[in-house]
Amino acid sequence: RGCHIAPSLLQLYKSNKIRTTKYSFLSFLPKNVFEQLHRFANVYFIFLAALNFVPVVEAFQPEIALVPIVLVLSLTALKDICEDYRRFKTDRLINGLLCRMWSKVGQDFH
């Protein structure tokens, strides 16, 4: 026995897909930078690197001061990409699984 539901009726309901990813392709850069700037250490080292561009307080070459913070921000972004891709793959696997539905009429799963 088959069950047919009108397509217009299906549009009334939300999707039942699971989505645990934090980022989309377009939102990665702004969201990631926003999250990383909420860490005090990152803001502190960016401030020190920017301060090094002021000639009066310059301790060493300004470009050298950028290397550690750019490296830390880049590695953290790469880690976040890998974690989010892992979540995406798990979501796709879970959303592709078959499920059983409870029937009130038959008081059984089918």
DONUNU-518959 format. One record per residue: x, y, z of N, C-alpha, C, O in turn; residue in three letters; residue number from 1. Coordinates in nm, 2 decimals. Example, Ala and Ser with C-alpha at 12.3 -4.5 7.8 and 13.67 -1.06 7.14 Angstrom:
BEGIN
+--------+--------+--------+--------+--------+--------+--------+--------+--------+--------+--------+--------+---------+-----+
:    n.x :    n.y :    n.z :   ca.x :   ca.y :   ca.z :    c.x :    c.y :    c.z :    o.x :    o.y :    o.z : residuo : num :
+--------+--------+--------+--------+--------+--------+--------+--------+--------+--------+--------+--------+---------+-----+
:   1.32 :  -0.57 :   0.78 :   1.23 :  -0.45 :   0.78 :   1.32 :  -0.33 :   0.78 :   1.42 :  -0.33 :   0.85 :     ALA :   1 :
:   1.28 :  -0.22 :   0.71 :   1.37 :  -0.11 :   0.71 :   1.29 :   0.00 :   0.79 :   1.34 :   0.11 :   0.80 :     SER :   2 :
+--------+--------+--------+--------+--------+--------+--------+--------+--------+--------+--------+--------+---------+-----+
// end
This chain:
BEGIN
+--------+--------+--------+--------+--------+--------+--------+--------+--------+--------+--------+--------+---------+-----+
:    n.x :    n.y :    n.z :   ca.x :   ca.y :   ca.z :    c.x :    c.y :    c.z :    o.x :    o.y :    o.z : residuo : num :
+--------+--------+--------+--------+--------+--------+--------+--------+--------+--------+--------+--------+---------+-----+
:   0.08 :  -0.12 :   0.00 :   0.00 :   0.00 :   0.00 :   0.09 :   0.12 :   0.00 :   0.19 :   0.13 :   0.08 :     ARG :   1 :
:   0.06 :   0.22 :  -0.08 :   0.14 :   0.34 :  -0.09 :   0.07 :   0.46 :  -0.03 :  -0.06 :   0.46 :  -0.03 :     GLY :   2 :
:   0.14 :   0.56 :   0.01 :   0.09 :   0.68 :   0.06 :   0.13 :   0.79 :  -0.03 :   0.25 :   0.82 :  -0.04 :     CYS :   3 :
:   0.03 :   0.86 :  -0.08 :   0.06 :   0.98 :  -0.17 :   0.01 :   1.11 :  -0.10 :  -0.10 :   1.12 :  -0.06 :     HIS :   4 :
:   0.10 :   1.20 :  -0.10 :   0.07 :   1.33 :  -0.04 :   0.09 :   1.44 :  -0.15 :   0.19 :   1.43 :  -0.22 :     ILE :   5 :
:   0.00 :   1.53 :  -0.15 :   0.00 :   1.63 :  -0.26 :   0.13 :   1.72 :  -0.23 :   0.16 :   1.75 :  -0.12 :     ALA :   6 :
:   0.20 :   1.76 :  -0.34 :   0.32 :   1.84 :  -0.33 :   0.29 :   1.97 :  -0.26 :   0.37 :   2.02 :  -0.18 :     PRO :   7 :
:   0.17 :   2.03 :  -0.28 :   0.14 :   2.16 :  -0.21 :   0.13 :   2.14 :  -0.06 :   0.16 :   2.23 :   0.01 :     SER :   8 :
:   0.09 :   2.02 :  -0.02 :   0.08 :   2.00 :   0.13 :   0.22 :   1.98 :   0.19 :   0.24 :   2.02 :   0.30 :     LEU :   9 :
:   0.31 :   1.92 :   0.11 :   0.45 :   1.90 :   0.16 :   0.52 :   2.04 :   0.18 :   0.60 :   2.05 :   0.27 :     LEU :  10 :
:   0.48 :   2.14 :   0.10 :   0.55 :   2.27 :   0.11 :   0.51 :   2.34 :   0.24 :   0.57 :   2.44 :   0.28 :     GLN :  11 :
:   0.40 :   2.30 :   0.31 :   0.36 :   2.36 :   0.43 :   0.45 :   2.33 :   0.55 :   0.46 :   2.40 :   0.65 :     LEU :  12 :
:   0.52 :   2.22 :   0.54 :   0.60 :   2.17 :   0.65 :   0.75 :   2.20 :   0.63 :   0.80 :   2.20 :   0.51 :     TYR :  13 :
:   0.82 :   2.22 :   0.73 :   0.96 :   2.24 :   0.73 :   1.04 :   2.11 :   0.70 :   0.98 :   2.00 :   0.72 :     LYS :  14 :
:   1.16 :   2.13 :   0.66 :   1.24 :   2.01 :   0.63 :   1.28 :   1.95 :   0.76 :   1.29 :   2.01 :   0.87 :     SER :  15 :
:   1.31 :   1.82 :   0.76 :   1.35 :   1.75 :   0.88 :   1.50 :   1.72 :   0.88 :   1.54 :   1.63 :   0.95 :     ASN :  16 :
:   1.57 :   1.80 :   0.80 :   1.72 :   1.77 :   0.79 :   1.79 :   1.83 :   0.92 :   1.75 :   1.93 :   0.97 :     LYS :  17 :
:   1.89 :   1.76 :   0.95 :   1.98 :   1.80 :   1.06 :   2.09 :   1.88 :   1.00 :   2.15 :   1.85 :   0.90 :     ILE :  18 :
:   2.12 :   2.00 :   1.07 :   2.23 :   2.08 :   1.02 :   2.31 :   2.13 :   1.15 :   2.26 :   2.21 :   1.22 :     ARG :  19 :
:   2.43 :   2.08 :   1.17 :   2.51 :   2.12 :   1.28 :   2.63 :   2.20 :   1.24 :   2.71 :   2.24 :   1.33 :     THR :  20 :
:   2.64 :   2.23 :   1.11 :   2.76 :   2.31 :   1.07 :   2.74 :   2.45 :   1.12 :   2.63 :   2.50 :   1.13 :     THR :  21 :
:   2.85 :   2.52 :   1.15 :   2.85 :   2.66 :   1.19 :   2.85 :   2.76 :   1.07 :   2.80 :   2.87 :   1.08 :     LYS :  22 :
:   2.92 :   2.72 :   0.96 :   2.94 :   2.81 :   0.86 :   2.88 :   2.76 :   0.72 :   2.86 :   2.64 :   0.70 :     TYR :  23 :
:   2.86 :   2.86 :   0.64 :   2.83 :   2.83 :   0.50 :   2.95 :   2.88 :   0.42 :   3.04 :   2.94 :   0.47 :     SER :  24 :
:   2.95 :   2.86 :   0.29 :   3.06 :   2.90 :   0.21 :   3.08 :   3.05 :   0.22 :   3.20 :   3.10 :   0.22 :     PHE :  25 :
:   2.97 :   3.12 :   0.21 :   2.98 :   3.27 :   0.21 :   3.00 :   3.33 :   0.35 :   3.06 :   3.44 :   0.37 :     LEU :  26 :
:   2.95 :   3.26 :   0.46 :   2.96 :   3.32 :   0.59 :   3.09 :   3.28 :   0.67 :   3.11 :   3.33 :   0.78 :     SER :  27 :
:   3.17 :   3.19 :   0.61 :   3.29 :   3.15 :   0.68 :   3.38 :   3.26 :   0.73 :   3.41 :   3.28 :   0.85 :     PHE :  28 :
:   3.43 :   3.34 :   0.63 :   3.53 :   3.44 :   0.67 :   3.47 :   3.55 :   0.77 :   3.54 :   3.57 :   0.87 :     LEU :  29 :
:   3.36 :   3.61 :   0.75 :   3.31 :   3.70 :   0.85 :   3.28 :   3.64 :   0.99 :   3.32 :   3.70 :   1.09 :     PRO :  30 :
:   3.22 :   3.53 :   0.99 :   3.19 :   3.46 :   1.12 :   3.32 :   3.42 :   1.19 :   3.33 :   3.43 :   1.31 :     LYS :  31 :
:   3.41 :   3.36 :   1.11 :   3.53 :   3.32 :   1.18 :   3.62 :   3.43 :   1.23 :   3.67 :   3.42 :   1.34 :     ASN :  32 :
:   3.63 :   3.54 :   1.16 :   3.70 :   3.65 :   1.21 :   3.63 :   3.71 :   1.33 :   3.70 :   3.75 :   1.43 :     VAL :  33 :
:   3.50 :   3.72 :   1.32 :   3.42 :   3.77 :   1.44 :   3.45 :   3.68 :   1.56 :   3.47 :   3.74 :   1.67 :     PHE :  34 :
:   3.45 :   3.55 :   1.55 :   3.47 :   3.46 :   1.66 :   3.61 :   3.47 :   1.71 :   3.64 :   3.47 :   1.83 :     GLU :  35 :
:   3.71 :   3.49 :   1.62 :   3.85 :   3.49 :   1.67 :   3.88 :   3.63 :   1.73 :   3.97 :   3.63 :   1.82 :     GLN :  36 :
:   3.81 :   3.73 :   1.70 :   3.83 :   3.86 :   1.76 :   3.76 :   3.87 :   1.90 :   3.78 :   3.97 :   1.97 :     LEU :  37 :
:   3.69 :   3.77 :   1.94 :   3.63 :   3.76 :   2.07 :   3.73 :   3.70 :   2.17 :   3.70 :   3.69 :   2.29 :     HIS :  38 :
:   3.84 :   3.65 :   2.12 :   3.94 :   3.60 :   2.21 :   4.04 :   3.71 :   2.25 :   4.10 :   3.77 :   2.16 :     ARG :  39 :
:   4.05 :   3.73 :   2.37 :   4.13 :   3.85 :   2.42 :   4.28 :   3.84 :   2.37 :   4.34 :   3.94 :   2.33 :     PHE :  40 :
:   4.34 :   3.72 :   2.37 :   4.48 :   3.71 :   2.33 :   4.49 :   3.75 :   2.18 :   4.59 :   3.81 :   2.15 :     ALA :  41 :
:   4.40 :   3.71 :   2.09 :   4.41 :   3.75 :   1.95 :   4.40 :   3.91 :   1.94 :   4.48 :   3.96 :   1.86 :     ASN :  42 :
:   4.31 :   3.97 :   2.01 :   4.30 :   4.11 :   2.00 :   4.42 :   4.18 :   2.06 :   4.47 :   4.28 :   2.00 :     VAL :  43 :
:   4.48 :   4.13 :   2.17 :   4.60 :   4.18 :   2.22 :   4.72 :   4.17 :   2.13 :   4.79 :   4.27 :   2.11 :     TYR :  44 :
:   4.74 :   4.06 :   2.06 :   4.85 :   4.05 :   1.97 :   4.83 :   4.13 :   1.84 :   4.93 :   4.18 :   1.78 :     PHE :  45 :
:   4.70 :   4.15 :   1.80 :   4.68 :   4.23 :   1.68 :   4.71 :   4.38 :   1.72 :   4.77 :   4.45 :   1.64 :     ILE :  46 :
:   4.67 :   4.42 :   1.84 :   4.71 :   4.55 :   1.89 :   4.86 :   4.57 :   1.90 :   4.91 :   4.68 :   1.85 :     PHE :  47 :
:   4.93 :   4.47 :   1.95 :   5.08 :   4.49 :   1.95 :   5.14 :   4.50 :   1.81 :   5.23 :   4.57 :   1.79 :     LEU :  48 :
:   5.09 :   4.42 :   1.72 :   5.14 :   4.42 :   1.58 :   5.10 :   4.56 :   1.52 :   5.19 :   4.62 :   1.45 :     ALA :  49 :
:   4.98 :   4.61 :   1.54 :   4.95 :   4.74 :   1.49 :   5.03 :   4.85 :   1.55 :   5.07 :   4.95 :   1.49 :     ALA :  50 :
:   5.06 :   4.84 :   1.68 :   5.14 :   4.94 :   1.75 :   5.28 :   4.94 :   1.70 :   5.35 :   5.05 :   1.70 :     LEU :  51 :
:   5.33 :   4.83 :   1.64 :   5.46 :   4.83 :   1.59 :   5.48 :   4.91 :   1.46 :   5.59 :   4.93 :   1.41 :     ASN :  52 :
:   5.36 :   4.95 :   1.40 :   5.37 :   5.03 :   1.28 :   5.38 :   5.18 :   1.31 :   5.40 :   5.26 :   1.22 :     PHE :  53 :
:   5.37 :   5.21 :   1.44 :   5.38 :   5.35 :   1.48 :   5.53 :   5.37 :   1.50 :   5.59 :   5.31 :   1.59 :     VAL :  54 :
:   5.60 :   5.47 :   1.43 :   5.74 :   5.48 :   1.44 :   5.80 :   5.51 :   1.58 :   5.91 :   5.47 :   1.61 :     PRO :  55 :
:   5.72 :   5.58 :   1.66 :   5.77 :   5.62 :   1.79 :   5.79 :   5.50 :   1.88 :   5.88 :   5.49 :   1.96 :     VAL :  56 :
:   5.70 :   5.40 :   1.87 :   5.70 :   5.28 :   1.96 :   5.75 :   5.16 :   1.89 :   5.74 :   5.05 :   1.95 :     VAL :  57 :
:   5.80 :   5.17 :   1.77 :   5.84 :   5.05 :   1.69 :   5.95 :   4.98 :   1.76 :   6.06 :   5.04 :   1.79 :     GLU :  58 :
:   5.93 :   4.85 :   1.80 :   6.04 :   4.77 :   1.86 :   6.12 :   4.70 :   1.76 :   6.25 :   4.69 :   1.78 :     ALA :  59 :
:   6.07 :   4.65 :   1.66 :   6.14 :   4.59 :   1.55 :   6.06 :   4.60 :   1.42 :   5.96 :   4.67 :   1.42 :     PHE :  60 :
:   6.10 :   4.54 :   1.31 :   6.03 :   4.56 :   1.19 :   5.88 :   4.52 :   1.20 :   5.85 :   4.42 :   1.25 :     GLN :  61 :
:   5.80 :   4.61 :   1.15 :   5.65 :   4.59 :   1.17 :   5.60 :   4.46 :   1.10 :   5.51 :   4.40 :   1.15 :     PRO :  62 :
:   5.66 :   4.43 :   0.99 :   5.62 :   4.31 :   0.92 :   5.64 :   4.18 :   1.00 :   5.56 :   4.09 :   0.99 :     GLU :  63 :
:   5.75 :   4.18 :   1.07 :   5.78 :   4.07 :   1.16 :   5.68 :   4.05 :   1.27 :   5.65 :   3.93 :   1.31 :     ILE :  64 :
:   5.62 :   4.16 :   1.32 :   5.52 :   4.15 :   1.42 :   5.39 :   4.09 :   1.38 :   5.32 :   4.03 :   1.46 :     ALA :  65 :
:   5.37 :   4.09 :   1.25 :   5.24 :   4.04 :   1.19 :   5.25 :   3.88 :   1.18 :   5.15 :   3.82 :   1.18 :     LEU :  66 :
:   5.37 :   3.83 :   1.16 :   5.38 :   3.69 :   1.14 :   5.32 :   3.60 :   1.24 :   5.24 :   3.51 :   1.20 :     VAL :  67 :
:   5.34 :   3.61 :   1.37 :   5.28 :   3.52 :   1.47 :   5.13 :   3.53 :   1.47 :   5.06 :   3.43 :   1.47 :     PRO :  68 :
:   5.07 :   3.65 :   1.47 :   4.92 :   3.66 :   1.48 :   4.86 :   3.61 :   1.35 :   4.75 :   3.55 :   1.35 :     ILE :  69 :
:   4.92 :   3.64 :   1.23 :   4.86 :   3.59 :   1.11 :   4.87 :   3.43 :   1.10 :   4.78 :   3.37 :   1.06 :     VAL :  70 :
:   4.98 :   3.38 :   1.16 :   4.99 :   3.23 :   1.16 :   4.89 :   3.17 :   1.25 :   4.83 :   3.07 :   1.22 :     LEU :  71 :
:   4.87 :   3.23 :   1.37 :   4.77 :   3.18 :   1.47 :   4.63 :   3.19 :   1.41 :   4.56 :   3.09 :   1.42 :     VAL :  72 :
:   4.60 :   3.30 :   1.35 :   4.46 :   3.32 :   1.30 :   4.44 :   3.22 :   1.18 :   4.33 :   3.17 :   1.16 :     LEU :  73 :
:   4.54 :   3.20 :   1.10 :   4.53 :   3.11 :   0.98 :   4.51 :   2.97 :   1.03 :   4.43 :   2.89 :   0.97 :     SER :  74 :
:   4.59 :   2.92 :   1.12 :   4.58 :   2.79 :   1.17 :   4.45 :   2.76 :   1.24 :   4.39 :   2.65 :   1.23 :     LEU :  75 :
:   4.40 :   2.86 :   1.31 :   4.27 :   2.84 :   1.38 :   4.16 :   2.84 :   1.28 :   4.07 :   2.76 :   1.29 :     THR :  76 :
:   4.17 :   2.92 :   1.17 :   4.07 :   2.91 :   1.06 :   4.07 :   2.78 :   0.99 :   3.97 :   2.72 :   0.96 :     ALA :  77 :
:   4.19 :   2.73 :   0.97 :   4.20 :   2.60 :   0.90 :   4.14 :   2.49 :   0.99 :   4.08 :   2.40 :   0.94 :     LEU :  78 :
:   4.17 :   2.49 :   1.12 :   4.11 :   2.40 :   1.21 :   3.96 :   2.40 :   1.21 :   3.89 :   2.30 :   1.21 :     LYS :  79 :
:   3.90 :   2.53 :   1.21 :   3.76 :   2.54 :   1.21 :   3.70 :   2.49 :   1.08 :   3.59 :   2.43 :   1.08 :     ASP :  80 :
:   3.77 :   2.51 :   0.96 :   3.72 :   2.45 :   0.84 :   3.72 :   2.30 :   0.84 :   3.62 :   2.24 :   0.80 :     ILE :  81 :
:   3.82 :   2.24 :   0.90 :   3.82 :   2.09 :   0.91 :   3.71 :   2.04 :   1.00 :   3.64 :   1.94 :   0.96 :     CYS :  82 :
:   3.69 :   2.10 :   1.11 :   3.58 :   2.06 :   1.20 :   3.45 :   2.08 :   1.14 :   3.36 :   1.99 :   1.15 :     GLU :  83 :
:   3.43 :   2.19 :   1.07 :   3.30 :   2.21 :   1.01 :   3.27 :   2.12 :   0.89 :   3.16 :   2.07 :   0.87 :     ASP :  84 :
:   3.37 :   2.08 :   0.82 :   3.36 :   1.98 :   0.71 :   3.32 :   1.85 :   0.77 :   3.24 :   1.77 :   0.71 :     TYR :  85 :
:   3.39 :   1.81 :   0.88 :   3.35 :   1.68 :   0.94 :   3.21 :   1.68 :   0.99 :   3.14 :   1.58 :   0.97 :     ARG :  86 :
:   3.16 :   1.79 :   1.04 :   3.02 :   1.81 :   1.08 :   2.93 :   1.79 :   0.96 :   2.82 :   1.73 :   0.96 :     ARG :  87 :
:   2.97 :   1.86 :   0.84 :   2.89 :   1.85 :   0.72 :   2.88 :   1.71 :   0.67 :   2.77 :   1.66 :   0.63 :     PHE :  88 :
:   2.99 :   1.63 :   0.67 :   2.98 :   1.49 :   0.63 :   2.89 :   1.41 :   0.72 :   2.82 :   1.33 :   0.67 :     LYS :  89 :
:   2.90 :   1.43 :   0.85 :   2.82 :   1.36 :   0.94 :   2.67 :   1.39 :   0.92 :   2.58 :   1.30 :   0.92 :     THR :  90 :
:   2.64 :   1.52 :   0.90 :   2.50 :   1.56 :   0.87 :   2.45 :   1.49 :   0.75 :   2.33 :   1.45 :   0.75 :     ASP :  91 :
:   2.53 :   1.49 :   0.64 :   2.49 :   1.43 :   0.52 :   2.46 :   1.28 :   0.54 :   2.37 :   1.23 :   0.48 :     ARG :  92 :
:   2.54 :   1.22 :   0.62 :   2.53 :   1.07 :   0.64 :   2.39 :   1.05 :   0.72 :   2.32 :   0.96 :   0.68 :     LEU :  93 :
:   2.37 :   1.13 :   0.82 :   2.25 :   1.11 :   0.91 :   2.13 :   1.14 :   0.83 :   2.02 :   1.08 :   0.84 :     ILE :  94 :
:   2.13 :   1.25 :   0.75 :   2.01 :   1.29 :   0.67 :   1.98 :   1.19 :   0.56 :   1.87 :   1.19 :   0.51 :     ASN :  95 :
:   2.08 :   1.11 :   0.52 :   2.05 :   1.01 :   0.42 :   2.00 :   0.87 :   0.47 :   1.96 :   0.78 :   0.39 :     GLY :  96 :
:   1.99 :   0.86 :   0.60 :   1.95 :   0.73 :   0.66 :   1.79 :   0.72 :   0.65 :   1.72 :   0.82 :   0.65 :     LEU :  97 :
:   1.75 :   0.60 :   0.63 :   1.61 :   0.57 :   0.63 :   1.55 :   0.57 :   0.77 :   1.63 :   0.54 :   0.87 :     LEU :  98 :
:   1.43 :   0.61 :   0.79 :   1.37 :   0.61 :   0.92 :   1.24 :   0.54 :   0.92 :   1.18 :   0.52 :   0.81 :     CYS :  99 :
:   1.19 :   0.50 :   1.03 :   1.06 :   0.44 :   1.04 :   0.97 :   0.54 :   1.10 :   1.00 :   0.62 :   1.19 :     ARG : 100 :
:   0.84 :   0.53 :   1.05 :   0.74 :   0.63 :   1.10 :   0.64 :   0.55 :   1.18 :   0.60 :   0.44 :   1.15 :     MET : 101 :
:   0.59 :   0.62 :   1.28 :   0.48 :   0.56 :   1.37 :   0.35 :   0.59 :   1.31 :   0.31 :   0.70 :   1.27 :     TRP : 102 :
:   0.27 :   0.48 :   1.30 :   0.13 :   0.50 :   1.25 :   0.04 :   0.49 :   1.37 :   0.03 :   0.39 :   1.44 :     SER : 103 :
:  -0.04 :   0.60 :   1.38 :  -0.14 :   0.60 :   1.49 :  -0.25 :   0.50 :   1.46 :  -0.30 :   0.43 :   1.56 :     LYS : 104 :
:  -0.28 :   0.48 :   1.34 :  -0.39 :   0.38 :   1.30 :  -0.35 :   0.24 :   1.33 :  -0.42 :   0.17 :   1.40 :     VAL : 105 :
:  -0.23 :   0.20 :   1.29 :  -0.19 :   0.06 :   1.31 :  -0.11 :   0.04 :   1.44 :  -0.08 :  -0.07 :   1.47 :     GLY : 106 :
:  -0.09 :   0.15 :   1.51 :  -0.01 :   0.14 :   1.64 :   0.12 :   0.06 :   1.62 :   0.15 :  -0.03 :   1.70 :     GLN : 107 :
:   0.19 :   0.10 :   1.51 :   0.31 :   0.02 :   1.48 :   0.40 :   0.11 :   1.39 :   0.36 :   0.21 :   1.34 :     ASP : 108 :
:   0.53 :   0.08 :   1.39 :   0.62 :   0.15 :   1.30 :   0.62 :   0.08 :   1.16 :   0.60 :  -0.04 :   1.15 :     PHE : 109 :
:   0.63 :   0.16 :   1.06 :   0.64 :   0.11 :   0.92 :   0.73 :   0.20 :   0.84 :   0.75 :   0.18 :   0.72 :     HIS : 110 :
+--------+--------+--------+--------+--------+--------+--------+--------+--------+--------+--------+--------+---------+-----+
// end
